[in-house]
Amino acid sequence: MALLQIAEPGQSGKPHERKFAVGIDLGTTNSLVATVRSGKSDTLPDENGEHLLPSAVRYTPTETIVGKAAREAAVEDPHNTIISVKRLMGRGVEDLKLLGEQLPYEFVESETSVPRIKTVAGDKSAVEVSADILKALKKRGEETLGDELVGAVITVPAYFDDAQRQATKDAARLADLNVLRLLNEPTAAAVAYGLDSGQEGVVAIYDLGGGTFDISILRLNKGVFEVMATGGDSALGGDDFDHAIAEWIMQQAKISNDQLDASRSRLLLQKACEAKEALADAESVDITIDLDEQQTWYGSLNRDTLNELIDPLIGKTLLSCRRALRDAEVDKDEIIDVVMVGGSTRSLRVREKVGEFFECEPLVSIDPDKVVAIGAAIQANALAGNDPDGEMLLLDVIPLSLGIETMGGLTEKIIHRNTPIPVSRAQEFTTYKDGQTAMAVHVVQGERELVDDNRSLARFELRGFPPKVAGALRIRVTFQVDADGLLSVSAMEETSGVEASVEVKPSYGLSDGEIESMLKASMEHARDDIEARSLREQQVEAARVIEALDSALAEDGDALLSDEEKQVILAARDALVQSKDMATTSQQVKDAIAAVEKASAAYVAKRMNSSVQSTMAGHKVEEFKTESED
């Protein structure tokens, strides 16, 4: 007799049915797709058994080629083969010259600030190129699992800013891929290692990929992965190792930049990468470079020379590690484990230097190329509803403080850096002038006290609230950062309910190293910034005092003051104007404000008496008695 399955109303008739979700590591050099099967997370291979998909796309007049075949064509067809496109994600044309590498592409002029690369298949943006990589990974996932995907968790560097994250989501949308969440790469690695090893305590995630470096300090406690601090460089990775080796080869072979066309440049970088990878197992490696049809250069690179070339780059990563430890307020001896992530951590020199810095042996038990994708797949499985008993909680953080501009060009931070996300914060502001019916909201990002020293993200206006005296209105500004690190800002005048909002979607991101330099600048100029803020605050107060005094004098100055009294007040006022514009310290302005208040004290008293007399005119004193006096 056949069994009849019974399901409660509203419940699935197939409770055993799984939803297929994947984790995707969209990398600079290589990308991977992983999923959870039979309780185990692992990456998915292609039909040839290859797990790594080179992040390379070649465009021809008739087809789009993704992966190994595209990478191999980079030398012969450099203008139509796009590699390391992750470095271009969320960036503007002006940022490209700061990337620190020669780009063998022909960029076309565009009406927007988004750079587009000229190819035989048309002009392509970094988002479109990334979408083609994601399409290939999606196809691999669906063909392996035998069904459509409900979505994917896609990883991004922890230091990706809002524009770079948005560009990644846009690429997924072009690839017809539902994004369950964007997940920071170091956090994904923590998911993989945390569940596998069952560790609790403070760990460091050292993630050195092909084009980016991230360092994250995380606290692992009962399934909760909390990012305490992040640091890194969005333009430092294995590609830079290759460039250092390529420059050494050029010096040894006496090759000048004039001799390098796009094709030869790609060949040189390819040879450099091959030498770097070979030296992971050998003490030296022979290199052959065809300079032209008649001349070939033969040379040898040993491990000691390689170490000399890459040590300065490794040193940069360790500086970021030191800053991250300081931000997390932990000492080296509190770090229980250092997780190595990214293909560039296969370098023995990197492992050696990182071990010396943290004074412990780095963890490399999970393939550093796969660990991020494996962690992303675990999270995707949970978000798809396949792990209802899972208690894993991820708390990522924002890399730089978010705030708005206030009077005097000051930055008022609303969400501070290293705040766990998702997060919502609100703060109340008021009007500066009488009768004000609109307010401009300028959203900024950074650690400095003055707006000019931070990065502008967006501007919008709140209009139509009732005119009242300065300071009477209450305007509530709310910042919301979602789980993907994307920001929305709203402002509402509370008495009238007038509201305006903006989703912060800039067209391109921070230039190379800008986040790191912003943090460094905020520390170097901390004392100067405090004084600069104090000076601006006093200048704003001085402007308010001057405006109020001028208004009062125009109203009743001639009636209440003698010429001599008025001149004393005006002299103090003029001194305040000069101090406001010329002072170099906040105390100078503060003293000038005090001088105005002292000079006008008698005038203020006369105005108060005049106001009282005017109010009482035609009334008896008994009419002003309070109920308590009765």
C-alpha positions in Angstrom: 0.0 0.0 0.0 1.3 3.4 -0.9 1.9 6.0 1.8 0.0 9.3 1.6 2.0 12.3 2.7 0.1 14.8 4.9 1.1 18.5 5.2 -0.4 21.1 7.5 -2.1 24.1 5.7 0.5 26.5 4.5 3.4 24.1 4.9 5.4 22.6 2.1 4.2 19.3 0.8 7.8 18.3 0.4 9.5 19.1 3.8 12.6 17.2 2.7 13.1 19.4 -0.4 16.2 21.5 -0.3 16.7 25.0 -1.7 19.8 25.2 -3.8 22.0 28.2 -2.8 25.7 28.8 -3.4 28.6 30.8 -2.0 30.6 32.8 -4.6 34.1 34.1 -4.0 34.4 36.7 -6.8 38.1 37.2 -6.8 40.6 39.4 -8.5 42.7 36.5 -10.0 40.4 33.5 -9.5 36.7 33.0 -8.6 35.0 30.0 -7.1 31.5 28.7 -6.4 30.7 26.4 -3.4 27.7 24.8 -1.9 26.7 22.6 1.1 25.9 19.0 0.3 25.4 16.2 2.8 26.3 18.7 5.6 29.7 19.5 4.1 30.6 22.7 2.3 33.0 22.4 -0.7 33.8 24.1 -4.0 32.3 22.9 -7.2 34.6 21.9 -10.1 34.0 22.3 -13.8 33.7 19.5 -16.4 37.6 19.2 -16.3 37.8 18.9 -12.5 39.1 22.5 -12.1 37.8 24.3 -9.0 39.3 27.7 -9.7 37.8 29.8 -12.5 40.3 32.4 -13.6 38.7 35.8 -13.4 39.4 36.6 -17.0 36.9 37.4 -19.8 37.8 37.6 -23.5 35.4 39.2 -26.0 35.3 38.2 -29.6 32.9 39.4 -32.3 30.8 36.2 -31.8 31.3 34.9 -28.3 32.3 35.7 -24.7 35.0 33.4 -23.3 35.4 33.2 -19.5 38.1 31.4 -17.5 41.3 29.6 -18.4 40.9 30.0 -22.2 40.4 33.7 -21.8 43.5 34.1 -19.5 45.6 32.2 -22.0 44.6 34.6 -24.7 45.6 37.7 -22.7 49.0 37.9 -24.3 47.9 37.6 -27.9 44.7 39.7 -27.5 45.3 42.0 -24.5 42.8 44.7 -25.6 39.8 42.4 -25.7 40.8 40.2 -22.7 39.9 41.7 -19.3 41.7 40.4 -16.2 41.8 41.6 -12.6 38.6 43.5 -13.3 37.8 43.5 -9.6 40.3 46.4 -9.2 38.1 48.5 -11.5 34.8 47.8 -9.7 33.1 50.9 -8.4 35.9 53.2 -9.6 35.8 56.3 -11.8 38.0 57.2 -14.7 40.1 59.5 -12.5 40.9 56.7 -10.1 42.4 54.4 -12.8 45.7 56.3 -13.0 46.1 55.8 -9.2 45.9 52.0 -9.4 49.6 51.6 -9.6 49.7 49.3 -12.6 49.8 49.6 -16.4 46.4 48.8 -17.8 46.6 47.5 -21.4 43.0 48.6 -22.2 41.6 51.4 -24.3 39.1 53.4 -22.2 36.4 55.3 -24.0 34.9 58.6 -23.1 31.5 58.3 -21.5 28.8 60.7 -20.3 29.1 59.1 -16.8 32.2 58.7 -14.6 32.0 55.0 -15.0 35.0 53.8 -17.1 34.2 51.7 -20.1 36.7 49.5 -22.0 36.7 49.3 -25.8 36.4 45.8 -27.1 35.4 44.2 -30.4 32.1 43.2 -28.8 31.4 46.8 -27.7 32.3 49.0 -24.8 32.3 47.1 -21.5 32.1 48.4 -17.9 33.7 46.5 -15.0 30.2 45.6 -13.8 29.4 43.9 -17.2 32.7 42.0 -17.1 32.1 40.8 -13.6 28.5 39.8 -14.6 30.0 37.5 -17.3 32.1 35.8 -14.6 29.1 35.4 -12.3 27.1 33.9 -15.2 29.8 31.2 -15.6 29.8 30.5 -11.9 26.0 30.4 -11.8 25.9 28.0 -14.7 28.4 25.7 -13.1 26.3 25.7 -9.9 23.0 24.9 -11.6 24.5 22.2 -13.8 26.2 20.5 -10.8 23.2 20.7 -8.5 20.7 20.0 -11.3 18.3 22.8 -10.5 17.9 26.5 -10.4 19.5 28.5 -7.6 17.4 30.4 -5.1 20.3 32.8 -4.6 23.9 33.3 -3.7 26.1 34.8 -1.0 28.8 36.8 -2.8 31.9 37.8 -0.9 33.7 41.2 -1.1 36.8 42.6 0.5 36.0 44.1 3.9 37.4 47.4 2.7 35.1 47.7 -0.3 33.2 50.9 0.1 29.6 51.6 -0.8 30.2 52.1 -4.5 32.2 48.9 -4.9 29.6 46.9 -3.0 26.8 48.4 -5.1 28.7 47.6 -8.3 29.0 44.0 -7.1 25.2 43.8 -6.6 24.6 45.4 -10.0 26.9 42.7 -11.6 24.8 40.0 -9.9 21.6 41.5 -11.2 23.0 41.5 -14.7 23.9 37.9 -14.3 20.3 37.2 -13.1 21.6 36.0 -9.8 19.6 36.7 -6.6 22.0 38.1 -3.9 21.1 36.7 -0.5 23.8 38.8 1.0 27.2 40.4 0.4 29.6 39.0 2.9 33.0 40.3 3.9 35.7 37.9 2.7 37.5 37.7 6.1 34.1 37.0 7.8 33.5 34.2 5.3 36.8 32.7 6.2 35.9 32.9 9.9 32.7 31.0 9.2 34.6 28.2 7.6 37.3 28.0 10.3 35.1 28.8 13.2 32.7 25.9 12.5 35.5 23.5 11.6 37.8 24.1 14.6 35.2 25.1 17.2 37.6 27.8 18.5 36.5 30.7 20.7 38.5 33.8 21.3 40.1 36.6 19.2 41.5 35.6 15.8 43.1 37.5 12.9 42.1 36.9 9.3 45.0 37.7 7.0 43.6 37.8 3.5 46.1 38.5 0.7 44.5 37.9 -2.7 45.5 38.8 -6.2 44.5 42.4 -6.0 43.3 43.3 -2.5 44.6 42.9 1.1 42.3 42.7 4.2 43.1 42.2 7.8 40.2 41.6 10.2 40.3 41.1 13.9 37.3 38.9 15.0 36.0 37.6 18.2 34.5 34.1 18.0 32.1 33.2 20.8 29.4 30.5 20.7 28.7 30.8 17.0 28.8 34.6 17.0 31.4 36.0 14.6 32.0 39.7 15.5 34.3 41.8 13.5 36.1 44.0 16.0 38.2 45.9 13.5 39.2 45.9 9.8 42.1 47.3 7.8 43.9 46.7 4.6 44.5 48.0 1.2 42.1 47.7 -1.7 45.0 47.9 -4.3 47.6 45.5 -2.9 48.0 41.9 -3.7 49.7 39.2 -5.6 49.4 41.3 -8.8 51.8 43.7 -7.1 54.3 40.8 -6.4 54.1 40.1 -10.2 54.8 43.7 -11.1 57.8 43.8 -8.7 59.3 40.7 -10.3 58.5 42.0 -13.8 60.3 45.3 -13.1 63.3 43.2 -11.8 63.3 41.2 -15.1 63.2 44.5 -17.1 66.2 45.8 -15.2 68.2 42.5 -15.7 67.2 42.2 -19.4 67.7 46.0 -19.9 64.2 46.4 -21.2 62.8 49.9 -21.3 59.2 50.9 -21.0 59.3 52.1 -24.6 60.0 48.5 -25.8 56.8 47.2 -24.1 53.6 47.1 -26.0 50.4 45.7 -24.4 51.1 42.1 -25.6 54.7 42.1 -24.3 53.7 43.7 -21.0 51.2 40.8 -20.5 53.8 38.2 -21.4 56.2 39.8 -18.9 53.7 39.7 -16.1 52.8 36.1 -17.0 56.4 35.0 -16.7 56.7 36.9 -13.4 53.7 35.1 -12.0 55.0 31.7 -13.2 58.4 32.4 -11.5 56.7 33.4 -8.3 54.6 30.3 -8.1 57.5 28.0 -9.0 59.6 29.5 -6.1 57.0 28.2 -3.6 58.6 24.8 -4.1 62.0 25.5 -5.6 65.1 27.5 -4.5 65.5 29.1 -7.9 63.8 29.2 -11.3 65.0 29.9 -14.8 63.3 32.6 -16.8 63.3 33.0 -20.6 62.0 36.1 -22.3 61.8 36.6 -26.1 62.8 40.3 -26.5 62.3 40.3 -30.2 62.6 37.9 -33.2 66.4 37.9 -33.0 67.1 38.3 -29.2 66.2 36.2 -26.2 67.1 36.8 -22.6 67.9 34.0 -20.2 68.0 34.6 -16.5 67.5 33.0 -13.1 65.5 34.2 -10.1 66.2 32.7 -6.6 64.1 32.8 -3.5 66.4 35.2 -1.7 66.1 37.8 -4.5 62.3 37.2 -4.6 62.1 37.9 -0.8 64.0 41.2 -1.3 61.5 42.2 -4.0 58.3 41.4 -2.1 59.4 42.2 1.5 58.4 45.9 1.2 54.9 44.9 0.0 54.6 42.4 2.8 55.7 45.1 5.2 52.8 47.3 4.0 50.3 44.5 5.0 51.9 44.2 8.5 51.5 48.0 9.0 47.8 47.5 8.4 47.8 44.6 10.8 49.3 46.8 13.5 46.7 49.5 13.0 43.9 46.9 13.1 45.1 45.5 16.4 45.2 49.1 17.8 41.6 49.7 16.5 40.4 46.5 18.1 42.2 47.4 21.3 43.8 44.0 21.6 47.4 42.9 22.0 49.2 40.4 19.9 49.3 37.9 22.7 45.5 37.9 22.8 45.3 36.5 19.2 44.7 32.7 19.5 44.9 32.0 15.7 45.9 33.7 12.4 43.9 32.4 9.5 45.6 32.7 6.1 43.3 33.4 3.2 44.0 34.1 -0.5 46.3 32.5 -3.1 49.1 34.9 -2.3 49.4 33.5 1.2 50.9 30.3 -0.4 54.1 32.3 -0.5 56.4 30.9 2.1 57.8 34.4 2.7 54.4 35.8 3.5 53.7 32.9 6.0 57.1 33.4 7.6 56.7 37.2 8.0 53.1 36.9 9.3 54.1 34.2 11.8 57.0 36.5 13.1 54.6 39.4 13.4 51.9 37.6 15.3 54.3 35.3 17.1 52.4 32.2 16.2 52.1 29.6 13.4 49.5 30.7 10.9 46.6 28.3 10.1 46.6 26.9 6.6 44.6 23.7 7.1 41.9 24.8 4.7 42.9 25.6 1.1 43.5 29.4 1.2 42.0 29.7 -2.3 38.8 27.9 -1.2 38.2 29.0 2.4 36.2 32.1 1.5 33.9 30.3 -0.9 33.4 27.5 1.6 32.4 30.0 4.3 30.1 31.8 1.9 28.3 28.6 1.0 27.7 27.8 4.7 26.1 31.2 5.1 24.1 30.8 1.8 22.8 27.4 3.1 21.6 29.0 6.3 20.0 32.0 4.5 18.2 29.7 2.1 16.5 28.0 5.1 18.3 24.7 4.8 19.8 25.0 8.3 16.9 26.0 10.6 18.7 24.9 13.7 21.8 26.9 12.9 22.6 29.6 15.4 25.4 31.4 13.5 25.3 35.1 13.7 27.5 37.4 11.6 28.3 40.9 12.7 30.3 42.8 10.1 31.4 46.4 10.6 31.6 49.6 8.6 35.1 50.6 7.7 34.8 54.4 7.9 32.5 56.7 10.0 29.4 58.2 8.4 27.9 61.6 9.2 26.6 64.9 7.9 27.9 68.4 7.5 26.8 71.0 10.1 27.3 74.7 10.3 30.8 75.9 9.8 31.8 72.9 7.6 32.0 70.5 10.5 31.5 66.8 10.4 28.9 65.4 12.8 29.5 61.6 13.0 26.3 59.6 13.3 27.6 56.1 12.8 31.2 55.5 13.9 33.7 53.3 12.1 33.8 49.6 13.3 30.1 49.7 14.2 28.6 46.3 13.6 26.1 46.1 10.7 23.2 46.1 10.0 22.7 49.3 12.0 20.4 52.3 12.3 21.3 55.5 14.1 19.3 58.7 14.4 20.2 62.2 15.6 18.3 65.4 16.0 19.3 68.7 14.5 17.7 72.2 14.3 17.6 75.3 12.2 20.3 78.0 12.3 18.3 81.0 11.0 14.9 82.5 11.8 12.2 81.6 9.3 14.2 78.8 7.7 11.9 76.5 5.7 14.5 74.2 4.0 17.7 72.4 5.0 20.4 70.9 2.9 21.7 67.5 4.1 25.3 66.7 3.0 26.3 63.0 3.8 30.0 62.5 4.3 32.4 59.6 5.1 35.6 59.8 7.0 37.4 60.3 10.3 38.4 64.0 10.1 36.6 66.8 11.9 36.2 69.1 8.9 34.0 68.2 5.9 36.7 69.3 3.4 39.0 66.6 4.8 36.4 63.8 4.3 34.7 62.2 1.3 31.4 63.5 0.1 28.8 60.7 -0.5 25.5 62.4 -1.3 23.4 65.6 -0.9 19.7 66.1 -0.7 17.3 68.8 0.6 14.4 68.7 3.1 11.9 71.4 2.1 8.5 72.7 3.2 8.6 72.7 6.9 7.0 75.7 8.8 9.1 78.9 9.3 10.0 79.3 13.0 12.6 81.0 15.0 16.1 79.5 14.9 16.4 76.4 17.1 12.6 75.8 17.4 12.4 73.0 14.9 13.4 69.4 15.5 14.8 67.6 12.4 15.6 63.9 12.9 18.3 62.5 10.5 18.4 58.7 10.3 21.3 56.7 8.9 20.6 53.0 8.0 23.3 50.6 6.8 22.0 47.2 5.7 23.7 43.8 6.0 25.4 44.4 2.7 27.0 47.6 3.9 24.8 49.9 1.7 23.6 53.2 3.2 20.3 55.1 3.1 19.7 58.4 4.8 16.4 60.1 5.7 15.5 63.4 7.3 12.1 64.3 8.9 10.9 67.5 10.5 9.0 66.2 13.5 6.2 68.8 13.9 5.1 68.8 10.3 6.1 65.3 9.3 7.9 66.6 6.1 10.4 64.0 5.1 13.1 63.4 2.4 15.6 60.6 1.9 18.4 59.4 -0.4 20.0 56.0 -1.1 23.7 56.5 -1.3 24.8 55.0 -4.6 27.8 56.9 -5.9 29.0 56.2 -9.4 32.5 55.2 -8.3 34.4 54.4 -5.2 37.4 55.5 -3.3 40.7 55.7 -5.0 43.5 53.2 -4.2 44.6 53.3 -0.6 42.2 56.2 0.2 40.5 54.5 3.1 43.9 53.6 4.6 45.3 57.1 4.0 42.1 58.6 5.5 42.5 56.6 8.7 46.2 57.4 8.8 45.5 61.1 8.3 42.9 61.1 11.1 45.4 59.8 13.5 48.3 62.0 12.4 46.1 65.2 12.5 44.0 64.3 15.6 45.2 67.2 17.7 45.1 69.7 14.9 41.6 68.5 14.0 40.3 69.0 17.5 41.6 72.6 17.5 40.3 73.1 14.0 36.8 71.9 15.0 36.9 74.1 18.2 37.8 77.1 16.1 35.0 76.4 13.6 32.5 76.0 16.4 33.6 79.4 17.9 33.4 81.0 14.5 29.8 79.7 14.0 28.9 81.0 17.5 30.6 84.4 16.6 28.5 84.7 13.5 25.3 84.0 15.5 26.3 86.6 18.1 27.0 89.2 15.4 23.7 88.5 13.6 21.7 88.7 16.8 23.5 92.0 17.9 23.0 93.6 14.5 19.3 92.7 14.5 18.9 94.1 18.1 20.7 97.4 17.3 18.6 97.9 14.1 15.4 97.4 16.2 16.0 99.6 19.2 19.7 100.6 19.5 19.2 104.3 18.8 16.3 104.5 21.3 18.1 102.7 24.2 21.7 103.7 23.8 23.7 106.9 23.8 26.1 107.5 21.1 29.0 106.7 23.4 27.5 103.4 24.6 26.7 102.4 21.0 30.3 103.1 19.9 31.7 100.9 22.7 29.4 98.0 21.6 30.2 98.5 17.9 34.0 98.6 18.6 33.6 95.2 20.4 31.5 93.9 17.5 34.1 95.0 14.9 36.8 93.3 16.9 34.8 90.1 16.9 34.3 90.2 13.2 38.0 90.6 12.7 38.7 87.8 15.2 36.2 85.5 13.5 37.9 85.9 10.1 41.5 86.2 11.2 41.9 84.2 14.5 44.1 81.1 14.5 42.9 79.6 17.7 39.4 79.0 19.2 40.4 80.9 22.4 40.9 84.1 20.5 37.4 84.0 19.1 36.0 82.9 22.5 37.7 86.0 24.1 36.2 88.3 21.5 32.7 86.9 22.0 33.1 87.4 25.8 34.2 91.0 25.1 31.0 91.7 23.1 28.9 90.2 25.8 30.6 92.3 28.4 30.3 95.5 26.3 26.6 94.9 25.6 25.6 93.6 29.1 24.0 97.0 30.1 22.2 97.1 26.7 20.8 93.6 27.2 19.5 94.6 30.6 17.8 97.7 29.1 16.2 95.6 26.4 14.8 93.2 29.0 13.4 96.0 31.1 11.9 97.6 28.0 10.3 94.3 27.0 8.8 93.8 30.5 7.4 97.4 30.5 5.9 96.9 27.1 4.3 93.6 28.1 2.8 95.1 31.3 1.6 98.3 29.7 -2.2 98.7 30.3 -2.3 95.8 32.9 -2.2 95.6 36.7 0.4 93.6 38.5 -2.3 91.3 40.0 -3.1 90.0 36.5 0.4 88.4 36.3 0.1 86.5 39.5 0.6 82.7 39.2 -2.0 80.2 40.4 0.4 79.2 43.2 0.4 82.8 44.4 -3.4 82.7 44.5 
